[in-house]
Amino acid sequence: MKILITGGAGYIGSTIASALEDRGHTPVILDSLVRGRIEFTRGRIFYQNDIADRAALERIFAEHPDIYACIHCAAYAIVPESTENPYIYYRENVGKSVELFDILRGLGCQRIVFSSSASIYDDVENFEVREDSPLNPRSPYARTKYMIEMVLRDFCAAYGLRGIALRYFNPIGADPQMRSGIHAENPSHVLGKLVDVALGKLPYFTVTGTEYTTRDGTGIRDYIHVWDLARAHVMAVEDFEGAFERAGNPADNYLVINLGSGRGVTVRELVAAFERVYGRPVPQKDMPPRPGDVAGAYANADVAERLLGWRAELPIEQGIADALEWGRRRLEILDFSRKPAGD
Ligand SMILES: NC(=O)c1ccc[n+]([C@@H]2O[C@H](COP(=O)([O-])OP(=O)(O)OC[C@H]3O[C@@H](n4cnc5c(N)ncnc54)[C@H](O)[C@@H]3O)[C@@H](O)[C@H]2O)c1
């Protein structure tokens, strides 16, 4: 089947494209390259356009009338940047998603899978969150994800679209075949920083927050291999209608599904796993939490298993090993003298 992927030149969208191809499907990439990498689009059907460009989407659907569904990954996705410049985040993520959904509706594309985020959940006592756990998005970025979920749900209820919001926990690793991985030059997330310490780009690793009520006081997360994440999207589009049937065909035509491993891992446990895979100790320093840091959460992933037949399979060690390998190899694949298109 042919699947439109917005943001398909990014870290996750390009990995989904590979997972689709490996199953014999054809991804159609729509990406403005504002943040993504042209290298990830090579050999693929690719449109360098904005997601809110109606004429471009009309052309895409005229040239590919057999597109079965849209996986909407395109977004600005850096939390501190969203705090500094919320206007861009609300415009690019919320405003343009509203336009995209309306354009897709007009073009008869009825099935939408949306990249949502576990960052919209509130803290819960035992750190395990289900899809119906309380929400409390605490950054402009997280609020854009929450708002887009609401827009999609209302569109589905009103216009007969069908939407699946996939709430990602903490994606790590790279395509195990090294076709794609993290492309930010200076990754801001925890595993990216560990890799940078291992590659000698940073002198030490900073543990931010050591007095949470977790088992060792450091933040807890649910690390999910990006390949497992990509496979979940393939399963969602391959049996889109089946997922709705198993959910009892809800009247609002909308599903929410957590994508996590179901296992909470603290920062200290992640560092220990990293040292095991890397084979050497990592210099580290404890620091107080940064503004906006939270204790964290891990997924209850039962709904994904019931509706999609999906479960995370790859252990955290493989995510670490693939991230390290990608860190070593990515300069062979990515040309950093060529910058993304920018804002
Ligand atoms: N990486 C994570 O930790 C994480 C966690 C939860 C959710 N998500 C979500 O997953 C999705 C993909 O994230 P990623 O890590 O691959 O980010 P990324 O920056 O690598 O990819 C996003 C892509 O979207 C493109 N894009 C942005 N705005 C666009 C626009 N208006 N028109 C066309 N293209 C546009 C960018 O050029 C880029 O290629 C995002 O929606 C993000 O919010 C990511």
The ligand as an ORCA input file, in Angstrom:
! r2SCAN-3c Opt
* xyz 0 1
  N      11.891     12.158     18.942
  C      11.153     12.102     20.063
  O      11.688     11.934     21.170
  C       9.650     12.194     19.984
  C       8.866     11.812     21.107
  C       7.482     11.909     21.029
  C       6.871     12.386     19.865
  N       7.653     12.757     18.807
  C       6.990     13.271     17.594
  O       7.403     12.487     16.494
  C       7.417     13.288     15.309
  C       8.742     13.138     14.597
  O       9.791     13.567     15.461
  P      11.332     13.435     15.066
  O      12.080     13.173     16.320
  O      11.463     12.502     13.910
  O      11.633     14.937     14.623
  P      12.452     15.476     13.338
  O      12.694     16.925     13.571
  O      13.590     14.582     13.059
  O      11.375     15.306     12.167
  C      10.330     16.215     11.947
  C      10.275     16.475     10.456
  O       9.140     17.302     10.169
  C       9.541     18.229      9.170
  N       8.652     19.385      9.273
  C       8.451     20.185     10.367
  N       7.525     21.116     10.087
  C       7.114     20.906      8.800
  C       6.158     21.522      7.956
  N       5.420     22.576      8.373
  N       5.972     21.034      6.713
  C       6.702     19.970      6.268
  N       7.623     19.341      7.028
  C       7.820     19.807      8.287
  C      10.997     18.541      9.468
  O      11.699     19.051      8.351
  C      11.522     17.180      9.909
  O      12.030     16.429      8.830
  C       7.113     14.719     15.768
  O       5.746     14.963     15.548
  C       7.402     14.688     17.251
  O       6.615     15.640     17.945
  C       9.017     12.667     18.842
*
